[in-house]
């Protein structure tokens, strides 16, 4: 008996036939943790300012879940990645980058929305605060790096550095280019620091800067990782005849209209963050301007450029993880196995709940770190480093877990963004310092008396109202135990022991910070007579820290509490 192939039994509708993913949804409206951060950190704003900010963030949540999600998917297909164009049709060397129309439009939409430059939009009447700026950054990263998030981070650092240490001439010349509302340079600020000899050890730079009679500098050397080659970039070089590393500003095109003296050698074949180009470049008498005081190059690089990038890595990784949890949760609404919804399997529910707890806690401490950085609190010297490391490593863990919840569909690149998000997370683990480098810097910060005292003050403030709340006794007890352990590691153990175990010390510091944060969030709701759903998060995180990520869960804990599980799965 003949029949059309569409009538074949294997091609009939099945459990996920109606699965559409998340496209078309407002990612801000779907994220109660982000909404909470925006609300709490803007509690003192004037009503008009707060409403305008929330409206602006919500609109971006709509864009991220809609057109930007679509464009990101399109520009990450074969043939759509950026390419190096060495010469024009006449054979003239132009060393430029050609991006797909989808990539260019994606950048333009975010740039025009003001995600990094809203304070340059004349119609915006309020301060462009950190909670506003970094809520947008977080949302952007729900689509992964996307070719936009990394350029955004470097443009953000460029804008900050120009504001803080740029000359008046540099501000007038370059701020309209990288931040101006009418600019056609959409996140085309780059960062060229790393050389073959290594990235984190900038003092080993071999590029040489020679002072010219006209006050500018001439750079000769090579840069091994040139992220987002574009219109303007920050770079480093040793000043001729010294071991002092200076920081410099380099425009792609010189004032006379000629291509500045650089040669793009090749595009890097990296495993993630592929929406934007990373290249290798030779400096052949590149014309540069000193950026800040020449002798303060490394200090200014870390203070304005690297620190900003590390904030972005923390928030970006957190955004990657959030999208992964959202994808896994949405898929679980449809998928069945062995005649049951997969949400009926306790082990699957446990996995989703743990992912949600880890990601939500990470969201809270990232925005805590952003607030500390904004007000110049010395505790930020610890938290910015700590969250660069921990957010990125945790995002890789969560994105992998999410892929596995989708089974075979999880590894298909055109089924969901999860494979791309996972690779982007691994890039974040490497960018701006690997774990061993970052945890070394974190250990160093922990051992600065003033910085450590500021961190202790932060912990005291976060837990100051816990006393007498019986529901939090278990959480507070573990917090105190881990805090004492951290104190012992830093004060009693040898230098060699601390150096060998610095990753453990960083993990311990992170757990202390998260426990304190979850205590504060829970107490806040109790004091305000609000539903205490964050009590579930605090208890769940406590169990995971106390027993281990892969340990069996306790029968009297939140993972066996139907109300707690409902809270986690609907979050």
C-alpha positions as MATLAB code, in Angstrom:
seq = 'XXXXXXXXXXXXXXXXXXXXXXXXXXXXXXXXXXXXXXXXXXXXXXXXXXXXXXXXXXXXXXXXXXXXXXXXXXXXXXXXXXXXXXXXXXXXXXXXXXXXXXXXXXXXXXXXXXXXXXXXXXXXXXXXXXXXXXXXXXXXXXXXXXXXXXXXXXXXXXXXXXXXXXXXXXXXXXXXXXXXXXXXXXXXXXXXXXXXXXXXXXXXXXXXXXXXXXXXXXXXXXXXXXXXXXXXXXXXXXXXXXXXXXXXXXXXXXXXXXXXXXXXXXXXXXXXXXXXXXXXXXXXXXXXXXXXXXXXXXXXXXXXXXXXXXXXXXXXXXXXXXXXXXXXXXXXXXXXXXXXXXXXXXXXXXXXXXXXXXXXXXXXXXXXXXXXXXXXXXXXXXXXXXXXXXXXXXXXXXXXXXXXXXXXXXXXXXXXXXXXXXXXXXXXXXXXXXXXXXXXXXXXXXXXXXXXXXXXXXXXXXXXXXXXXXXXXXXXXXXXXXXXXXXXXXXXXXXXXXXXXXXXXXXXXXXXXXXXXXXXXXXXXXXXXXXXXXXXXXXXXXXXXXXXXXXXXXXXXXXXXXXXXXXXXXX';
ca = [
       0.000    0.000    0.000;
       1.576    3.308   -1.068;
       1.543    6.469    0.984;
       3.235    9.875    0.935;
       6.466   10.016    2.926;
       4.955   12.690    5.196;
       2.511   10.031    6.382;
       5.300    7.703    7.449;
       4.809    6.664   11.110;
       8.278    7.858   12.145;
       7.540   11.391   10.922;
       4.330   11.932   12.877;
       4.164   14.586   15.629;
       5.777   13.641   18.944;
       6.408   15.162   22.360;
       8.635   18.084   21.322;
       6.934   18.805   17.996;
       5.471   21.972   19.538;
       8.737   22.978   21.213;
       9.707   26.453   20.008;
      12.490   27.344   22.395;
      12.503   30.795   23.973;
      12.495   33.117   20.990;
       9.989   35.932   21.180;
       9.932   36.136   24.968;
      11.095   39.085   27.047;
      14.210   37.859   28.834;
      13.970   40.575   31.481;
      10.409   39.634   32.373;
      11.503   35.991   32.623;
      14.253   36.705   35.171;
      13.041   37.388   38.732;
      16.593   37.443   40.098;
      17.623   40.236   37.718;
      14.403   42.139   38.442;
      15.168   41.863   42.144;
      18.683   43.227   41.663;
      17.441   46.156   39.601;
      14.753   46.930   42.165;
      16.949   46.666   45.247;
      19.945   48.562   43.908;
      17.745   51.410   42.699;
      15.720   51.701   45.909;
      16.968   55.253   46.551;
      16.428   56.553   43.006;
      13.895   59.218   42.205;
      10.687   57.524   40.939;
      11.021   59.019   37.458;
      14.627   57.826   37.158;
      13.774   54.332   38.354;
      10.812   53.973   36.015;
      12.793   55.215   33.020;
      15.604   52.786   33.837;
      13.273   49.787   34.228;
      11.495   50.651   30.971;
      14.832   50.879   29.161;
      16.062   47.552   30.559;
      12.726   45.843   29.852;
      12.802   47.039   26.248;
      16.266   45.571   25.868;
      14.998   42.290   27.354;
      12.447   42.240   24.532;
      15.151   42.880   21.928;
      17.463   40.209   23.373;
      14.718   37.585   23.359;
      13.535   38.602   19.899;
      15.461   40.148   17.022;
      18.884   39.918   18.710;
      18.421   36.227   19.452;
      17.526   35.677   15.800;
      20.455   37.733   14.473;
      22.906   36.017   16.813;
      21.837   32.619   15.537;
      22.086   33.743   11.909;
      25.561   35.286   12.183;
      26.949   32.104   13.775;
      26.377   29.962   10.727;
      29.071   28.872    8.292;
      29.894   31.659    5.872;
      28.629   34.334    8.259;
      31.680   34.698   10.478;
      33.858   37.768   10.075;
      36.824   37.639    7.724;
      40.068   39.573    7.281;
      40.266   41.631    4.079;
      43.901   42.431    3.343;
      43.554   44.365    0.075;
      40.972   46.321   -1.842;
      40.165   45.658   -5.517;
      43.123   47.775   -6.688;
      45.643   45.906   -4.547;
      45.913   48.607   -1.905;
      46.426   47.178    1.567;
      43.457   47.979    3.818;
      43.714   45.343    6.587;
      40.062   45.535    7.524;
      37.416   43.174    8.888;
      34.287   42.249    6.971;
      31.304   41.169    9.079;
      28.005   39.740    7.890;
      25.005   42.052    7.667;
      23.404   40.141   10.573;
      26.429   40.784   12.788;
      26.551   44.467   11.883;
      22.837   44.905   12.544;
      23.104   43.097   15.876;
      25.838   45.485   16.984;
      23.952   48.517   15.717;
      20.734   47.647   17.580;
      22.541   47.275   20.916;
      24.715   50.330   20.330;
      21.735   52.469   19.367;
      19.854   51.265   22.451;
      22.680   52.742   24.522;
      23.830   49.632   26.332;
      27.254   51.172   26.902;
      26.745   54.795   25.900;
      23.313   55.828   27.173;
      24.864   58.834   28.901;
      25.798   60.105   25.423;
      22.137   60.063   24.338;
      20.882   63.650   24.761;
      17.338   62.494   25.549;
      18.497   60.473   28.586;
      18.044   62.835   31.539;
      19.474   60.701   34.358;
      22.749   59.239   35.525;
      23.722   56.037   33.714;
      24.405   53.989   36.836;
      26.214   50.675   37.254;
      23.067   48.676   38.011;
      21.551   49.961   34.767;
      24.668   49.483   32.658;
      25.423   45.985   33.925;
      21.825   44.767   33.867;
      22.000   45.449   30.123;
      25.362   43.658   29.918;
      23.930   40.631   31.706;
      20.907   40.525   29.389;
      23.082   40.792   26.288;
      24.992   37.702   27.376;
      21.837   35.610   27.531;
      22.523   35.226   23.812;
      26.134   34.287   24.513;
      29.033   36.433   23.385;
      27.274   36.809   20.061;
      30.007   38.927   18.504;
      28.781   41.837   20.608;
      29.450   41.184   24.298;
      33.250   41.079   24.062;
      33.402   44.235   21.894;
      30.976   45.859   24.346;
      33.326   45.117   27.244;
      36.305   46.621   25.451;
      34.339   49.658   24.331;
      33.104   50.134   27.897;
      36.702   50.054   29.162;
      37.784   52.457   26.433;
      35.034   54.938   27.304;
      35.882   54.782   31.015;
      39.612   55.239   30.384;
      39.036   58.166   28.031;
      36.832   59.833   30.651;
      39.344   59.265   33.451;
      42.809   59.650   31.915;
      42.309   60.909   28.359;
      43.487   64.363   27.443;
      40.868   66.908   26.457;
      41.978   66.505   22.866;
      41.566   62.705   23.073;
      38.136   63.024   24.671;
      36.956   65.438   21.983;
      38.375   63.324   19.196;
      37.604   59.750   20.282;
      34.565   59.768   22.590;
      32.227   60.718   19.705;
      33.696   57.769   17.765;
      33.300   55.062   20.428;
      30.296   56.429   22.357;
      28.588   59.108   20.284;
      24.960   58.481   19.418;
      25.513   59.181   15.730;
      28.695   57.134   15.369;
      28.918   54.326   12.821;
      31.564   52.570   14.905;
      29.402   50.092   16.757;
      31.551   48.567   19.527;
      34.689   48.775   17.407;
      37.109   49.509   20.241;
      39.753   46.801   20.642;
      42.305   45.575   23.127;
      45.777   44.420   21.997;
      47.971   43.471   24.939;
      48.956   39.789   24.770;
      52.172   38.787   23.021;
      53.696   35.391   22.220;
      55.559   35.459   25.526;
      52.247   35.453   27.415;
      49.181   37.448   28.279;
      49.041   37.911   32.034;
      52.742   38.775   32.301;
      52.429   42.098   30.513;
      55.802   43.220   31.867;
      57.379   40.669   29.490;
      56.134   42.661   26.455;
      58.683   42.859   23.660;
      56.943   45.558   21.623;
      58.955   48.785   21.786;
      57.585   52.336   21.845;
      59.844   55.117   20.529;
      59.030   58.751   21.296;
      58.695   60.920   18.181;
      59.587   64.623   17.893;
      55.902   65.513   17.429;
      55.028   64.040   20.855;
      53.492   60.854   19.491;
      54.987   57.380   19.727;
      56.100   54.799   17.179;
      55.424   51.145   18.063;
      57.269   48.151   16.653;
      56.501   44.564   17.607;
      53.808   41.893   17.513;
      50.513   41.291   19.329;
      49.361   37.677   19.582;
      45.715   38.160   20.648;
      44.062   41.233   19.140;
      40.443   41.161   20.202;
      37.908   42.997   18.044;
      40.235   44.711   15.543;
      38.501   47.930   14.649;
      38.655   51.695   14.666;
      40.510   52.376   17.920;
      42.387   50.207   20.355;
      44.331   50.159   23.598;
      47.758   48.555   23.508;
      50.926   48.203   25.559;
      54.630   48.513   24.781;
      57.920   49.032   26.585;
      59.242   52.549   26.274;
      62.520   52.512   24.405;
      65.556   52.040   26.632;
      63.505   51.106   29.722;
      61.622   48.178   31.260;
      58.599   50.397   31.860;
      55.410   49.324   30.103;
      53.326   52.181   28.794;
      49.697   52.150   27.680;
      48.885   53.661   24.305;
      45.928   54.610   22.151;
      46.050   53.561   18.494;
      43.609   54.640   15.762;
      43.288   52.340   12.750;
      43.555   55.310   10.369;
      46.063   58.113   10.895;
      45.096   61.765   10.807;
      46.333   62.024    7.183;
      43.908   59.276    6.114;
      46.541   56.579    5.700;
      46.312   53.112    7.222;
      48.276   53.080   10.464;
      51.387   50.903   10.288;
      49.971   47.519   11.261;
      49.673   44.249    9.377;
      46.970   41.708   10.227;
      48.653   38.317    9.912;
      45.718   35.942   10.347;
      42.439   35.272   12.106;
      42.613   33.093   15.209;
      40.726   29.801   15.049;
      39.315   29.893   18.585;
      36.703   27.509   19.962;
      34.236   30.130   21.147;
      33.437   33.838   21.031;
      33.515   33.478   17.256;
      31.042   36.201   16.399;
      33.787   38.778   16.685;
      37.239   38.416   15.145;
      40.475   37.848   17.059;
      43.675   38.256   15.036;
      47.460   38.420   15.185;
      49.044   41.746   14.221;
      52.518   43.062   13.455;
      53.266   46.655   14.432;
      55.467   48.235   11.762;
      56.014   51.761   13.011;
      52.467   52.157   14.276;
      51.667   55.725   15.246;
      50.283   55.855   18.796;
      49.362   58.348   21.489;
      50.289   57.937   25.121;
      47.198   57.073   27.149;
      47.565   58.465   30.647;
      50.978   59.063   32.195;
      53.550   56.885   30.357;
      55.069   55.505   33.540;
      51.656   54.395   34.850;
      50.852   52.109   31.935;
      50.351   48.877   33.868;
      48.454   50.570   36.688;
      46.066   52.287   34.292;
      45.664   49.139   32.203;
      44.510   47.174   35.238;
      42.477   49.974   36.835;
      40.415   50.933   33.798;
      40.720   48.326   31.061;
      41.290   44.957   32.715;
      39.054   45.607   35.722;
      36.184   46.615   33.434;
      36.695   43.502   31.324;
      36.676   41.310   34.422;
      33.380   42.803   35.559;
      32.004   41.965   32.138;
      33.319   38.400   32.324;
      31.550   37.880   35.643;
      28.223   39.290   34.425;
      28.602   37.726   30.991;
      29.263   34.253   32.360;
      26.300   34.649   34.672;
      24.147   35.561   31.667;
      25.365   32.488   29.769;
      24.425   30.303   32.722;
      20.995   31.908   33.075;
      20.117   31.249   29.427;
      21.252   27.634   29.850;
      18.951   27.119   32.837;
      16.100   28.738   30.907;
      16.650   26.465   27.895;
      16.792   23.320   30.025;
      13.655   24.313   31.940;
      11.708   25.122   28.766;
      12.705   21.847   27.105;
      11.664   19.891   30.195;
       8.077   21.125   29.791;
       7.766   19.101   26.594;
      10.097   16.111   26.707;
       8.961   12.649   27.772;
      10.932    9.466   28.372;
       9.623    5.954   29.008;
       6.053    7.214   28.988;
       6.583    9.984   31.564;
       7.419   13.676   31.489;
      11.094   14.051   32.349;
      10.031   16.442   35.100;
       8.575   13.399   36.855;
      12.048   11.954   37.376;
      13.445   13.101   40.763;
      17.047   13.015   39.560;
      16.208   15.335   36.656;
      14.358   17.747   38.939;
      17.327   17.717   41.320;
      19.654   18.683   38.470;
      17.449   21.591   37.370;
      17.050   22.787   40.960;
      20.808   22.741   41.565;
      21.485   24.658   38.355;
      18.925   27.268   39.359;
      20.356   27.670   42.862;
      23.921   28.047   41.601;
      23.007   30.538   38.888;
      20.734   32.679   41.076;
      23.314   32.901   43.842;
      25.932   33.876   41.271;
      23.634   36.591   39.908;
      23.217   38.095   43.375;
      26.935   38.263   44.192;
      27.824   39.613   40.738;
      25.550   42.588   41.223;
      26.865   42.981   44.766;
      30.354   43.203   43.271;
      29.166   45.755   40.695;
      27.725   47.913   43.491;
      30.979   47.672   45.464;
      32.992   48.689   42.407;
      30.721   51.650   41.694;
      31.215   53.150   45.149;
      34.945   52.353   45.255;
      34.706   49.901   48.150;
      38.050   48.163   48.665;
      36.270   44.813   48.989;
      35.772   45.017   45.215;
      39.492   44.249   44.839;
      38.562   40.746   45.981;
      35.084   40.317   44.513;
      35.869   41.429   40.940;
      38.719   38.916   40.703;
      36.801   36.215   42.539;
      33.786   36.473   40.266;
      35.827   36.595   37.090;
      37.129   33.152   38.097;
      34.085   31.622   39.733;
      31.367   32.908   37.405;
      33.179   31.640   34.325;
      34.028   28.225   35.755;
      30.492   27.795   37.091;
      29.006   28.839   33.745;
      30.970   26.081   32.017;
      29.613   23.617   34.583;
      26.003   24.793   34.179;
      26.075   24.995   30.375;
      27.408   21.428   30.260;
      24.671   20.255   32.646;
      22.081   21.987   30.467;
      23.395   20.284   27.329;
      23.051   16.910   29.034;
      19.457   17.633   30.079;
      18.593   17.916   26.380;
      20.240   14.601   25.597;
      21.320   14.235   21.966;
      19.502   17.434   21.028;
      21.806   19.301   23.397;
      24.844   18.885   21.161;
      23.121   20.029   17.958;
      24.143   23.570   17.111;
      20.938   24.541   15.311;
      18.597   23.075   17.943;
      19.511   25.421   20.785;
      22.240   27.955   21.668;
      23.669   25.639   24.349;
      26.778   24.379   22.468;
      27.707   27.963   21.602;
      27.049   29.139   25.170;
      29.271   26.362   26.504;
      32.161   27.295   24.221;
      31.748   30.966   25.084;
      31.926   30.052   28.769;
      35.221   28.260   28.246;
      36.572   31.367   26.503;
      35.501   33.430   29.521;
      37.475   31.070   31.744;
      40.586   32.027   29.776;
      39.996   35.667   28.874;
      41.569   38.228   31.253;
      43.456   35.548   33.169;
      43.206   31.793   33.623;
      42.090   30.318   36.935;
      45.596   29.892   38.323;
      46.485   33.497   37.470;
      43.241   35.014   38.760;
      43.204   33.005   41.986;
      46.800   34.110   42.612;
      45.697   37.740   42.254;
      42.713   37.028   44.488;
      44.958   35.493   47.154;
      47.205   38.541   46.963;
      44.187   40.846   47.449;
      42.972   38.777   50.417;
      46.322   39.320   52.095;
      46.219   43.111   51.815;
      45.219   44.280   55.336;
      42.921   47.124   54.222;
      41.290   45.072   51.496;
      40.754   42.074   53.756;
      39.313   44.348   56.444;
      36.867   45.799   53.886;
      35.834   42.268   52.894;
      35.260   41.353   56.544;
      33.178   44.494   56.993;
      31.099   43.469   53.978;
      30.460   40.023   55.489;
      29.508   41.602   58.813;
      27.068   43.962   57.114;
      25.441   41.193   55.098;
      24.889   39.010   58.170;
      24.226   41.682   60.793;
      20.487   40.942   61.102;
      20.557   37.134   61.072;
      20.662   36.640   64.820;
      17.469   35.165   66.281;
      16.008   33.899   62.983;
      15.669   30.183   63.666;
      15.015   29.215   60.037;
      18.509   30.385   59.132;
      20.459   28.649   61.896;
      21.846   25.924   59.619;
      22.848   28.402   56.926;
      24.433   30.821   59.395;
      26.279   28.012   61.164;
      27.890   26.867   57.911;
      28.742   30.460   57.034;
      30.548   30.886   60.360;
      32.380   27.580   59.924;
      33.581   28.445   56.433;
      34.515   31.968   57.474;
      36.707   30.593   60.274;
      38.284   28.141   57.862;
      39.124   30.979   55.484;
      40.641   32.941   58.358;
      42.758   29.935   59.302;
      43.960   29.400   55.722;
      45.025   33.020   55.350;
      46.515   33.575   58.811;
      47.911   30.213   59.884;
      48.998   28.287   56.811;
      52.413   28.699   55.190;
      53.059   30.739   52.073;
      53.840   27.544   50.141;
      50.584   25.895   51.244;
      48.538   28.941   50.268;
      50.224   29.185   46.894;
      49.595   25.512   46.112;
      45.966   25.679   47.291;
      44.963   29.090   46.005;
      42.105   27.694   43.896;
      40.681   26.029   47.009;
      41.042   29.298   48.927;
      39.206   31.172   46.158;
      36.397   28.598   46.179;
      36.184   28.898   49.954;
      36.061   32.705   49.723;
      33.302   32.482   47.128;
      31.209   30.152   49.290;
      31.573   32.466   52.280;
      30.470   35.425   50.157;
      27.486   33.581   48.648;
      26.283   32.278   52.014;
      26.460   35.810   53.424;
      24.593   37.171   50.382;
      21.814   34.567   50.607;
      21.460   35.261   54.316;
      21.029   38.962   53.571;
      18.520   38.348   50.778;
      16.445   36.056   53.009;
      16.539   38.373   56.021;
      15.487   41.289   53.824;
      12.294   39.468   52.844;
      11.578   38.309   56.371;
      11.915   41.864   57.692;
       9.673   43.172   54.892;
       7.071   40.412   55.467;
       7.575   39.129   51.927;
       7.389   35.477   50.821;
      10.629   33.850   51.921;
      11.424   31.932   48.732;
      15.099   32.818   49.080;
      15.167   30.778   52.264;
      14.904   27.768   49.957;
      17.860   29.005   47.931;
      19.918   29.609   51.069;
      19.187   26.142   52.446;
      19.769   24.477   49.087;
      23.108   26.199   48.595;
      24.082   25.282   52.147;
      23.415   21.608   51.482;
      25.394   21.691   48.248;
      28.403   23.346   49.917;
      28.272   21.161   53.017;
      27.825   17.821   51.247;
      29.264   18.454   47.774;
      27.823   19.065   44.304;
      27.413   15.391   43.451;
      26.491   14.161   46.930;
      23.148   12.522   47.763;
      20.553   15.011   48.962;
      19.097   14.765   52.454;
      15.515   13.566   53.003;
      14.797   16.421   55.406;
      16.256   19.063   53.056;
      14.795   21.365   50.432;
      15.393   18.932   47.584;
      12.655   16.712   49.035;
      10.357   19.650   49.765;
       7.655   20.006   47.043;
       7.208   23.722   47.722;
      10.937   24.360   47.430;
      11.190   22.384   44.194;
       8.220   24.268   42.757;
       9.984   27.532   43.614;
      13.221   26.462   41.936;
      11.556   25.160   38.782;
       9.348   28.215   38.297;
      12.110   30.759   38.909;
];
